[in-house]
Amino acid sequence: MDTRKYKTKEAVLKRAQEAIGVPLGSIDRTGRLRTGKGAIGTVLEESWFGYSPNSESEPDFPDARVELKVTPYLHTRSGIRAKERLVCNIINYMTEYQKSFETSDFWHKCETLLIMSYEHKPDKPKSEFTIDKAILFSFPEEDLRIIKQDWEKIISKIRNGEAHSITEGDTLYLAACTKGVNASSVRKQPFSSTPAKQRAYSLKSSYMTRILNKYIFGAEEDEHIITDWRILSNNTFEDIIIERLSPFYGQTVDRLAAYFEVLGHAKNKNELLLSRMMGVKGRVSQTAEFQNANIVPKTVRIQKNGKIKESMSFPTFKFNEIINEDWETSSLKEMIEPTKFMFAIFEENVDGDYVFKRIKFWNMPAQDIDEVHRVWERTVRIIKDGVKLSFDGRVTRNNLPKQSESYVAHVRPHARDSNDVYPLPDGRVMSKQCFWLNREYIEKIISEEYR
């Protein structure tokens, strides 16, 4: 069978919807389900639609101009969440920079997507999974404006000879994720002799969560910050947010609280003030744009001495789980690389009041991600070899990476008390630990001189 049998979008969708509810084990004719990542997509390509995976450049159904994408999701306590990013096509650094968005490899392949979704159930074999929805998806105009800006940011780095510095956090919805067997998979770039990691266009998992919830499951949309998407024609999303907040620069927290009628003892007062300044009724972190783009707002308080009080923590990790992870798919890399942070910076004045100074959008640069990788690898190695624990009469200490050993990150406890522990691989227990970004590193990032 040939994909050209499906000459129209309607024919493609009709065949896809016929797969709904059929166990994948019944569809698989080639034993592909026993292979690794991407097996389910390949099963549907070969055994359901009857074609072998085609070239990188053409959509799967060339006559219909439709690209097939199979996406898993998870049921969580907070609702439906995409299990992973949606990977599109490999970026050809040597040719893509010569094109416009409309003639780009990404748009040629992914202008219209056939999205087939299934629930990933860790306790069940793939053969029992079933497709539950199939839709034709075209990017809505308000999203397309941001996606075009994302594409331009990626191409700009290529044109500047900086393809080796691309990270997923550079962009909002459309990202350039690493693609290859490991970090040694590299390609030439046109304006630099430095090899660049092989990357592919991808839709962030946060954006895929939005697609699943709105277009597949019909959930009510989160509150929007931007209600008129036409303003994105001449401004980036980040510029719009800065423009909204800049009139409040220089105001004390107390004055802002009085103006917006936010109670002085309210929890997360600074976050509430940030929401009100942006014209948001709920929490900024829960708005559609921040959710779609995986933007994390962080309030930073700078003391009179120019220092901040604490390092920045990530969630605790389980010792028995982290030793079985691979860096490229590790939970830490997934938290760091695709994330863009919005720092809301408050500085203490001579009277002891905190003043709203500015905001700063930031994502971790590639060289610093590599340094976090080094800290992560050392952590995993120590746990596998056996953590060295010693009691000094007051606290139990360990030999996990310290703040003095890296300019970016370290590991230390993040536990409620001495009883808040996780088991180690050798049967002992240790207080819960997490990765932290060093305080001095955060101070450098938020400094006005840092670019």
C-alpha positions as CSV (number, residue, x, y, z in Angstrom):
1,M,0.0,0.0,0.0
2,D,1.2,3.5,-0.8
3,T,0.5,6.8,1.1
4,R,-0.7,8.2,-2.2
5,K,-3.8,6.2,-1.7
6,Y,-4.7,8.9,0.8
7,K,-5.1,11.9,-1.5
8,T,-7.2,14.1,0.7
9,K,-7.1,15.2,4.3
10,E,-10.5,13.7,4.8
11,A,-9.3,10.2,3.6
12,V,-6.4,10.4,6.0
13,L,-8.6,11.3,9.0
14,K,-11.2,8.7,8.1
15,R,-8.6,5.9,8.2
16,A,-7.1,7.2,11.4
17,Q,-10.4,7.3,13.2
18,E,-11.0,3.6,12.2
19,A,-8.1,2.8,14.5
20,I,-9.8,4.2,17.6
21,G,-10.3,1.5,20.3
22,V,-8.3,-1.2,18.5
23,P,-5.6,-2.7,20.7
24,L,-2.2,-2.0,19.2
25,G,-1.2,-5.6,19.6
26,S,-4.0,-6.4,17.0
27,I,-2.7,-3.8,14.6
28,D,1.0,-4.7,14.8
29,R,1.9,-7.1,11.9
30,T,5.7,-6.7,12.1
31,G,6.6,-7.0,15.8
32,R,7.5,-3.4,16.0
33,L,5.9,-3.0,19.4
34,R,8.9,-4.9,20.9
35,T,11.3,-2.3,19.7
36,G,12.2,0.9,21.5
37,K,11.1,4.5,21.5
38,G,8.8,5.5,18.6
39,A,7.5,1.9,18.1
40,I,3.9,2.9,18.4
41,G,4.2,5.5,15.6
42,T,6.0,3.1,13.4
43,V,3.3,0.4,14.0
44,L,0.6,2.8,12.8
45,E,2.7,3.9,9.8
46,E,3.5,0.3,8.6
47,S,0.7,-1.8,9.8
48,W,-2.3,0.5,9.8
49,F,-1.6,3.0,7.0
50,G,0.6,0.6,5.0
51,Y,3.7,2.6,4.3
52,S,7.3,2.7,5.5
53,P,8.6,5.8,7.2
54,N,9.5,8.3,4.4
55,S,12.1,11.0,4.0
56,E,12.7,13.7,6.6
57,S,11.7,16.4,4.1
58,E,8.2,15.3,3.0
59,P,5.0,15.0,5.1
60,D,3.9,11.4,5.6
61,F,0.9,11.8,3.3
62,P,2.4,14.0,0.5
63,D,-0.7,14.3,-1.7
64,A,-2.9,15.3,1.3
65,R,0.0,17.5,2.8
66,V,-0.5,15.8,6.2
67,E,2.1,14.7,8.7
68,L,1.2,11.8,11.1
69,K,2.1,12.3,14.8
70,V,1.3,9.9,17.5
71,T,1.4,11.4,21.0
72,P,1.1,9.8,24.4
73,Y,-0.4,11.5,27.4
74,L,-0.7,10.8,31.2
75,H,-3.6,11.2,33.6
76,T,-2.3,13.1,36.6
77,R,-3.8,14.6,39.7
78,S,-3.9,18.0,37.9
79,G,-5.4,16.6,34.7
80,I,-4.2,15.5,31.3
81,R,-0.5,16.1,30.6
82,A,1.5,15.3,27.5
83,K,4.1,12.6,28.2
84,E,6.8,14.1,26.0
85,R,7.6,16.7,23.4
86,L,6.4,16.1,19.8
87,V,9.5,15.7,17.6
88,C,9.3,16.9,14.0
89,N,12.1,16.9,11.5
90,I,15.9,17.3,11.8
91,I,17.2,20.8,11.3
92,N,19.6,21.1,8.4
93,Y,21.8,23.9,9.5
94,M,23.5,24.2,6.1
95,T,20.3,25.0,4.2
96,E,17.5,26.1,6.6
97,Y,18.8,29.6,7.2
98,Q,18.4,30.4,3.5
99,K,14.6,30.0,3.7
100,S,11.6,31.9,5.0
101,F,9.3,30.4,7.6
102,E,6.8,29.7,4.8
103,T,9.4,27.8,2.8
104,S,11.1,26.2,5.8
105,D,11.4,22.4,6.2
106,F,9.4,22.6,9.4
107,W,6.4,24.3,7.7
108,H,6.6,22.1,4.6
109,K,6.3,19.0,6.7
110,C,4.1,20.1,9.6
111,E,1.6,22.7,8.3
112,T,-1.2,20.2,9.0
113,L,-0.8,17.4,11.5
114,L,-2.8,14.2,12.0
115,I,-2.6,13.8,15.8
116,M,-3.4,10.4,17.1
117,S,-3.4,10.2,20.9
118,Y,-3.2,7.4,23.4
119,E,-3.0,7.1,27.2
120,H,0.4,5.8,28.4
121,K,-0.2,3.3,31.2
122,P,3.1,2.2,32.8
123,D,1.5,-0.9,34.3
124,K,0.2,-2.2,31.0
125,P,2.0,-3.6,27.9
126,K,2.0,-1.5,24.7
127,S,0.0,-4.2,23.0
128,E,-3.0,-3.2,25.2
129,F,-2.8,0.5,24.4
130,T,-5.4,1.9,22.1
131,I,-5.7,5.1,20.1
132,D,-8.5,7.1,21.7
133,K,-8.6,10.3,19.5
134,A,-7.6,11.3,16.0
135,I,-7.8,14.9,14.7
136,L,-6.4,17.1,12.0
137,F,-4.6,20.0,13.6
138,S,-3.6,23.3,12.1
139,F,-2.0,25.9,14.2
140,P,-4.4,28.7,15.3
141,E,-3.3,32.1,14.3
142,E,-2.4,33.3,17.8
143,D,-0.1,30.4,18.3
144,L,1.4,30.6,14.8
145,R,2.6,34.2,15.5
146,I,4.7,32.9,18.4
147,I,5.8,29.8,16.5
148,K,7.1,32.0,13.7
149,Q,9.0,34.1,16.2
150,D,10.4,30.9,17.7
151,W,11.6,29.8,14.2
152,E,13.2,33.1,13.6
153,K,15.1,32.8,17.0
154,I,16.5,29.4,16.0
155,I,17.5,30.6,12.5
156,S,19.1,33.7,13.9
157,K,21.5,31.7,16.0
158,I,22.4,29.6,12.9
159,R,23.0,32.8,10.9
160,N,25.2,34.2,13.7
161,G,27.3,31.0,13.8
162,E,25.8,30.0,17.1
163,A,24.0,26.8,16.3
164,H,26.1,25.1,19.0
165,S,24.5,27.4,21.6
166,I,20.9,26.6,20.7
167,T,18.8,25.3,23.6
168,E,15.1,24.4,24.0
169,G,14.7,27.3,26.4
170,D,15.5,29.9,23.8
171,T,12.0,29.7,22.4
172,L,8.4,29.4,23.6
173,Y,6.3,26.8,21.7
174,L,8.5,25.6,18.8
175,A,11.9,24.3,20.1
176,A,15.0,22.8,18.8
177,C,15.6,19.6,20.8
178,T,18.7,17.4,20.7
179,K,18.2,14.5,18.3
180,G,20.6,11.6,18.1
181,V,22.0,8.5,19.8
182,N,23.8,10.7,22.3
183,A,25.5,14.2,22.8
184,S,28.2,13.2,20.4
185,S,25.7,13.4,17.5
186,V,26.8,16.6,15.8
187,R,26.5,18.4,12.5
188,K,28.4,21.1,10.6
189,Q,27.0,24.6,10.7
190,P,27.5,27.2,8.0
191,F,29.0,30.2,9.8
192,S,31.2,28.6,12.4
193,S,33.7,25.8,12.5
194,T,32.3,24.6,15.9
195,P,30.3,21.4,15.5
196,A,26.7,21.8,16.7
197,K,24.6,19.1,18.4
198,Q,22.1,17.6,16.0
199,R,18.7,19.0,16.7
200,A,15.2,18.7,15.4
201,Y,12.2,21.0,15.4
202,S,9.8,20.0,18.2
203,L,6.7,21.2,19.9
204,K,7.4,21.5,23.6
205,S,5.6,19.1,25.9
206,S,4.0,22.0,27.6
207,Y,2.5,23.2,24.3
208,M,1.4,19.6,23.5
209,T,-0.4,19.5,26.8
210,R,-2.4,22.6,25.6
211,I,-3.2,20.9,22.3
212,L,-4.4,17.7,24.1
213,N,-6.5,19.5,26.6
214,K,-8.1,22.1,24.2
215,Y,-8.4,20.4,20.8
216,I,-8.6,16.7,21.8
217,F,-10.4,16.7,25.1
218,G,-12.2,20.0,24.8
219,A,-11.2,21.4,28.2
220,E,-11.8,25.0,29.0
221,E,-8.8,27.2,28.2
222,D,-6.7,28.9,30.9
223,E,-6.8,32.6,31.3
224,H,-4.9,34.5,28.5
225,I,-2.5,37.4,29.1
226,I,-2.7,38.5,25.5
227,T,-6.3,38.8,24.3
228,D,-5.6,40.4,21.0
229,W,-3.0,38.3,19.2
230,R,-2.5,40.9,16.5
231,I,-0.1,42.8,18.8
232,L,2.3,39.9,18.3
233,S,2.9,41.1,14.7
234,N,5.4,43.7,15.8
235,N,6.4,42.6,19.3
236,T,7.7,39.5,21.0
237,F,5.8,38.0,23.8
238,E,8.6,38.9,26.2
239,D,8.5,42.5,25.0
240,I,4.8,42.8,25.6
241,I,5.1,41.5,29.2
242,I,8.0,43.9,29.9
243,E,5.9,46.8,28.5
244,R,3.0,45.9,30.8
245,L,5.2,45.7,33.9
246,S,7.6,48.6,33.4
247,P,5.2,51.3,34.5
248,F,5.3,49.8,38.0
249,Y,9.1,49.7,38.2
250,G,10.4,51.7,41.3
251,Q,7.3,51.1,43.4
252,T,7.6,49.6,46.8
253,V,5.8,46.3,47.7
254,D,3.6,48.2,50.2
255,R,2.5,50.8,47.8
256,L,1.7,48.2,45.1
257,A,-0.2,46.1,47.7
258,A,-2.3,49.2,48.7
259,Y,-2.9,50.1,45.0
260,F,-4.1,46.6,44.1
261,E,-5.8,45.9,47.4
262,V,-3.6,42.9,48.2
263,L,-3.6,42.0,51.9
264,G,-0.2,42.5,53.6
265,H,-0.2,39.1,55.1
266,A,-1.4,37.3,52.0
267,K,0.6,34.2,51.0
268,N,2.7,34.6,47.9
269,K,2.0,38.4,48.0
270,N,4.7,39.2,45.4
271,E,3.2,36.6,43.0
272,L,-0.3,38.1,43.5
273,L,1.1,41.6,42.8
274,L,2.8,40.3,39.7
275,S,-0.6,39.0,38.5
276,R,-2.4,42.2,39.2
277,M,0.3,44.3,37.4
278,M,-0.1,42.1,34.4
279,G,-3.9,42.4,34.4
280,V,-4.4,38.7,35.3
281,K,-7.2,37.6,37.6
282,G,-5.6,34.3,38.6
283,R,-1.9,33.2,38.9
284,V,0.5,34.2,36.2
285,S,2.0,30.7,36.2
286,Q,-1.4,29.3,35.3
287,T,-2.1,31.5,32.3
288,A,-2.3,29.9,28.9
289,E,0.9,31.5,27.6
290,F,3.0,30.6,30.6
291,Q,1.7,27.1,30.6
292,N,2.1,26.6,26.8
293,A,5.7,28.0,26.8
294,N,6.8,26.4,30.1
295,I,7.7,29.8,31.6
296,V,8.3,29.7,35.3
297,P,7.9,33.0,37.2
298,K,10.4,33.4,40.1
299,T,10.4,36.2,42.7
300,V,13.9,37.3,43.7
301,R,14.6,39.5,46.7
302,I,17.9,41.3,46.7
303,Q,19.1,42.5,50.1
304,K,20.8,45.8,50.9
305,N,24.1,44.2,50.6
306,G,23.4,43.1,47.0
307,K,23.0,39.5,47.9
308,I,20.1,37.1,47.7
309,K,19.3,34.8,50.6
310,E,19.0,31.4,48.9
311,S,20.0,29.2,46.1
312,M,17.2,28.0,43.8
313,S,16.0,24.5,44.3
314,F,14.5,21.8,42.0
315,P,12.2,19.0,43.2
316,T,13.8,16.1,45.2
317,F,15.0,13.1,43.3
318,K,14.7,9.4,44.3
319,F,18.1,7.7,44.5
320,N,16.8,4.4,43.1
321,E,15.4,6.2,40.1
322,I,18.1,8.6,39.1
323,I,20.7,5.9,38.8
324,N,18.6,4.3,36.0
325,E,18.2,7.5,34.1
326,D,20.0,8.6,31.0
327,W,21.0,12.3,30.9
328,E,19.3,13.1,27.6
329,T,15.9,11.9,28.9
330,S,16.6,12.6,32.6
331,S,14.1,14.5,34.7
332,L,16.6,17.2,35.6
333,K,17.4,18.0,31.9
334,E,13.7,18.0,31.1
335,M,13.2,20.6,33.9
336,I,16.1,22.8,32.9
337,E,16.6,22.9,29.2
338,P,13.1,23.6,27.9
339,T,12.3,26.1,30.7
340,K,12.3,29.8,30.4
341,F,12.3,31.7,33.7
342,M,10.8,35.1,34.3
343,F,12.6,36.7,37.3
344,A,10.7,39.4,39.1
345,I,13.4,41.3,40.9
346,F,12.7,43.2,44.1
347,E,15.5,45.2,45.8
348,E,15.7,46.3,49.4
349,N,16.1,50.1,49.9
350,V,17.8,52.0,52.7
351,D,14.5,52.0,54.7
352,G,14.2,48.2,54.5
353,D,11.3,48.3,52.0
354,Y,11.4,46.1,48.9
355,V,11.1,47.9,45.6
356,F,10.0,46.3,42.3
357,K,13.0,47.0,40.0
358,R,12.5,45.0,36.8
359,I,11.8,41.6,35.3
360,K,14.2,39.4,33.3
361,F,13.5,36.5,31.0
362,W,16.2,33.9,31.1
363,N,17.0,30.4,30.0
364,M,20.1,28.4,30.8
365,P,22.8,28.7,28.1
366,A,24.2,25.6,26.5
367,Q,27.6,25.7,28.2
368,D,25.9,25.9,31.7
369,I,23.6,23.0,30.8
370,D,26.8,21.0,30.1
371,E,28.1,21.9,33.5
372,V,24.8,20.8,35.2
373,H,25.3,17.5,33.2
374,R,28.7,17.1,34.8
375,V,27.2,17.6,38.3
376,W,24.4,15.2,37.5
377,E,26.8,12.5,36.2
378,R,29.0,12.8,39.3
379,T,25.9,12.6,41.5
380,V,24.7,9.4,39.8
381,R,28.2,7.9,40.0
382,I,28.5,8.6,43.8
383,I,25.0,7.1,44.4
384,K,25.9,4.0,42.4
385,D,29.3,3.6,44.1
386,G,27.7,4.1,47.5
387,V,27.2,7.5,49.2
388,K,29.7,8.1,52.0
389,L,27.8,9.2,55.1
390,S,29.4,10.7,58.3
391,F,27.9,12.1,61.4
392,D,29.7,15.1,62.9
393,G,27.8,15.1,66.2
394,R,25.2,17.5,64.8
395,V,24.2,16.5,61.3
396,T,24.9,13.7,58.9
397,R,27.0,14.8,56.0
398,N,27.5,13.1,52.5
399,N,29.9,13.3,49.6
400,L,27.5,14.5,46.9
401,P,28.6,17.5,44.8
402,K,29.0,20.7,46.9
403,Q,28.5,24.3,45.9
404,S,32.3,24.9,45.9
405,E,32.7,22.2,43.2
406,S,30.7,23.9,40.4
407,Y,30.0,27.5,39.4
408,V,26.4,26.5,38.4
409,A,24.8,23.8,40.6
410,H,25.2,21.5,43.6
411,V,23.3,18.9,45.6
412,R,22.1,19.3,49.2
413,P,19.2,18.2,51.4
414,H,15.6,19.3,50.8
415,A,13.9,17.5,53.6
416,R,11.4,18.6,56.3
417,D,13.3,16.9,59.1
418,S,15.7,13.9,59.8
419,N,12.8,11.5,59.2
420,D,12.1,12.7,55.7
421,V,14.3,10.2,53.8
422,Y,14.5,8.1,50.6
423,P,16.2,4.7,50.4
424,L,19.6,4.3,48.9
425,P,20.4,1.5,46.4
426,D,22.4,-0.3,49.1
427,G,19.5,-0.4,51.5
428,R,20.5,2.5,53.7
429,V,18.4,5.7,53.9
430,M,19.4,9.3,53.5
431,S,17.6,12.6,53.8
432,K,15.9,13.7,50.6
433,Q,18.2,15.6,48.3
434,C,17.7,17.9,45.3
435,F,19.7,19.8,42.8
436,W,20.2,23.6,43.4
437,L,21.4,26.4,41.3
438,N,24.1,28.2,43.2
439,R,23.2,31.5,44.9
440,E,26.2,33.3,43.3
441,Y,25.1,31.9,39.9
442,I,21.6,33.4,40.3
443,E,23.1,36.7,41.5
444,K,25.1,36.9,38.3
445,I,22.1,36.1,36.1
446,I,19.9,38.8,37.6
447,S,22.6,41.4,37.6
448,E,21.9,44.3,35.1
449,E,25.2,43.7,33.4
450,Y,24.4,40.0,32.6
451,R,23.3,39.4,29.0
